[in-house]
C-alpha cells in the first residue's frame, strides 16, 4: 500500500512539475514576444531560449526566436530555428515563408522558392509568400513566374502592406525586366493612380517610355521624379543616364554629380559620370571617376562577402 501511495505521489508531483514547466515556458515566451515587439532582440532571444529549455517542443518559442535572430542578422541561426519549428509543426506556413526569406538573403533563391511553395501550399491566402516568391523568381530571371505571382497577389486585393500599390509596382518591374514596355507602363500607371507621388515609379516609367522610343514623355517622367523626391539619388542617376543617351554631356554630368552628393558610395554613378566625361573629351576626369567606381565596387563586394 505504501509503495502504491508513493507511486501516486510521484505521478502527481511529476504532473505538477510538468504543468509548472509549461506555465513558466509560456511566461518566458510571452516576455520574449513583448521584448521582440519593443525592439529588444537580445532579450527576446534569451527569453525564448529559456522557454525552450522548460518546454523543448515549444513551437512558438522556436519560431519567435528565429524571428529575433533574423532581425538581428543571424540568418543561419534563424534558419535552424525555423527548421526546428517546421519539424515540430510541418504545416506552419509562416515558418516556411520566413525561412525562405533568410535563404533568399543568403542568395539561395532555389531553396527560398521551394519554401515559398510550401508556405503557399499550407496557406493559399499567405499573400506575403506570393510577393516574396515573386521577388525570388525575379532574381533567377523567371520574369513570367514573377508576373504570375504578382497577378495572383493583385487578384487577392490586398489592403495592408504590401498592398495593391506594391503588387502593381512589382509586376511592372518584372515586365520592365522582361522588356515588355507596354505592359510595364500600364502597371506603372496603375501604381501611380494609387500613389501619385511615388518618385521611384515615375523614373521607372520614364525609363520604360525612353526604352520604347518615347524620349520626350520619358524625360517628363524623369524630371517629375526629381521634383517629387529631390533626395532620391536614383532619380538623378536615371535622368543622367537618359541625358547620356542623348549626348547631353554637361547635364548628364550634373545629374550624376547630384546623385553622388546624395550617395557618396554610388559606384554606378561614378562609372556613368566617367563615361559622360570620356565622351565629352575629359580623359583625366573620366579616369578618376572610373578608378573611384572600381574602388567602390571592390569595397561593396568585400562587404557583401562578410
C-alpha positions, 0 to 999 in steps of 0.5 A, a space after each residue: 500500500 505504501 509503495 502504491 501511495 508513493 507511486 501516486 505521489 510521484 505521478 502527481 508531483 511529476 504532473 505538477 512539475 510538468 504543468 509548472 514547466 509549461 506555465 513558466 515556458 509560456 511566461 518566458 515566451 510571452 516576455 520574449 514576444 513583448 521584448 521582440 515587439 519593443 525592439 529588444 532582440 537580445 532579450 527576446 532571444 534569451 527569453 525564448 531560449 529559456 522557454 525552450 529549455 522548460 518546454 523543448 517542443 515549444 513551437 512558438 518559442 522556436 519560431 519567435 526566436 528565429 524571428 529575433 535572430 533574423 532581425 538581428 542578422 543571424 540568418 543561419 541561426 534563424 534558419 535552424 530555428 525555423 527548421 526546428 519549428 517546421 519539424 515540430 509543426 510541418 504545416 506552419 506556413 509562416 515558418 516556411 515563408 520566413 525561412 525562405 526569406 533568410 535563404 533568399 538573403 543568403 542568395 539561395 533563391 532555389 531553396 527560398 522558392 521551394 519554401 515559398 511553395 510550401 508556405 503557399 501550399 499550407 496557406 493559399 491566402 499567405 499573400 506575403 509568400 506570393 510577393 516574396 516568391 515573386 521577388 525570388 523568381 525575379 532574381 533567377 530571371 523567371 520574369 513570367 513566374 514573377 508576373 504570375 505571382 504578382 497577378 495572383 497577389 493583385 487578384 487577392 486585393 490586398 489592403 495592408 502592406 504590401 498592398 495593391 500599390 506594391 503588387 502593381 509596382 512589382 509586376 511592372 518591374 518584372 515586365 520592365 525586366 522582361 522588356 515588355 514596355 507596354 505592359 510595364 507602363 500600364 502597371 506603372 500607371 496603375 501604381 501611380 493612380 494609387 500613389 501619385 507621388 511615388 518618385 521611384 515609379 515615375 523614373 521607372 516609367 520614364 525609363 520604360 517610355 525612353 526604352 520604347 522610343 518615347 524620349 520626350 514623355 520619358 524625360 517628363 517622367 524623369 524630371 517629375 521624379 526629381 521634383 517629387 523626391 529631390 533626395 532620391 539619388 536614383 532619380 538623378 542617376 536615371 535622368 543622367 543616364 537618359 541625358 547620356 543617351 542623348 549626348 547631353 554631356 554637361 547635364 548628364 554630368 550634373 545629374 550624376 554629380 547630384 546623385 553622388 552628393 546624395 550617395 557618396 558610395 554610388 559606384 554606378 554613378 561614378 562609372 556613368 559620370 566617367 563615361 559622360 566625361 570620356 565622351 565629352 573629351 575629359 580623359 583625366 576626369 573620366 579616369 578618376 571617376 572610373 578608378 573611384 567606381 572600381 574602388 567602390 565596387 571592390 569595397 561593396 563586394 568585400 562587404 557583401 562577402 562578410 
